[in-house]
Amino acid sequence: MISSESWDGAVAITPSNTTAQFNSPAAGFVVGAAGNVNLVTARGQSVVVPAAAGVPIRLAFTWIKSTNTTATTIVALTNAQFKGDT
C-alpha cells in the first residue's frame, strides 16, 4: 500500500532573518536543491532540518530563516487537503 498526500497550495519561499513568511503555519515544504533549512516550527521551536531535493518534509512551520539555510528553491506546502491510499 502506498500512501499519497496532496496539499491545496504551494508558495515559493525566500528565507528571511527579519520577517516570518506565514501568520498561520504552512503544512511543510520541499526544496529543489538539497541542504539545510533553518525554520521555526508551529510551536515556536527553532530547528535546522536537512532536506533532500524533491522530498516533501511534513513539518508545520511559520518561518524559514536565511542564516544556516543552505537549501535552495524552497516551496512551502500549505494545508493538507487530501490524504488517501492508492
Protein Blocks (a to p, Z undefined) as FASTA:
>chain_A
ZZddddfbdcdddddfkbcfbfbdcfbdcdfbgcddddddfkopacdddddehiacdddd
fbdcfehpabghiaddehifbdcdZZ
